[in-house]
Amino acid sequence: MLETKRGFKRVSTKMVSMIYVLLSLALAIPSMAYLIQNKTVYYFIHVFTYTFTKAQSMNEQYQNAILYLCLFWLLFACYFYLLKNSKYVFQTKKRLFGFIIIVGILFSIMIPTTSLDVYSYIGNGWVDSHYHENPYYTSVQEVTNQNGIDPMLGKVARCWRDEPVIYGPVWSLICKGLTSISRGNIDIVLYTFKIASLFIFLACSYLIYKITNKKFFCLLFALNPFILFEFLCNVHNDIFLVFFILVAFYFMKEKKNTAMAVACIAIATGIKYLSILLLPFVLVYMLKEENIKGKIKKAIFYGMEFIAILVACYLFYIRDFRSIIRYLSATK
């Protein structure tokens, strides 16, 4: 009886896994159809529809939104089922990551639908890599006013185009590198960002599996529709932040290497500043076996390491404190 139940669970989880892939494909089809028809990602967000035509009325927009939400919540239902039966899902690590790769690719195909942030990243990176302007002091709009609208800036950075960069220097360097290989083509650069995000997402999934040695926690992250949608479809930069934090945890748990863990937290802080809040927890965990004197000495040492790495990253861009003050005022 027990074997029969296990066999049924394995079959049912395989079926749900297939449904999960089909739902992901259904979410990707509008982007695929738009790319085939228009040969570009440009203007997609304004004509996004599951009827493959521009919505002409509020009624059509509501119908489109309802259909989209239904697909998304069905995906969530499959996700919770797979989590509940995780011990029956993907018996080998090869199958587990093969499935994650397939789903990750489908979500990466999707053109951003609910966020324009990636176009802001592209615009600031293009200002840096193509015009050699410091994005902490010069906004996309200022470059446009000085040089006219080029094929890239005419199609990107519609949000925050009047504001200089508010992220850390590590993220600015990543944006500079990714836009520098785009040759001014919006389609190439968007999918350059997406491919980079996909590889980082897969690395995060592997690190979670490596750190926890549990399939459940890997699935909890890698098949979460919100994570897939925001990190791979909308290409938010938080996935890079998560990666460096996970690498820090890896060095903490697996390697007992405090210096590398602190370095990774410093790099994460160079992407988004809130990562600095993790530093005290890392030091408390890593120095718990030390006596009071040793804790104080090593905390000072690792604190100086953190500051040195962060300052080194800022040296690529910061000429004075003006951009830091602007960032602080923007986050009030």
Summary of the structure (lengths in Angstrom):
residues: 332
radius of gyration: 22.5
end to end distance: 61.3
largest distance: 75.8
contacts: 1040
relative contact order: 0.09
helix: 73%
strand: 0%
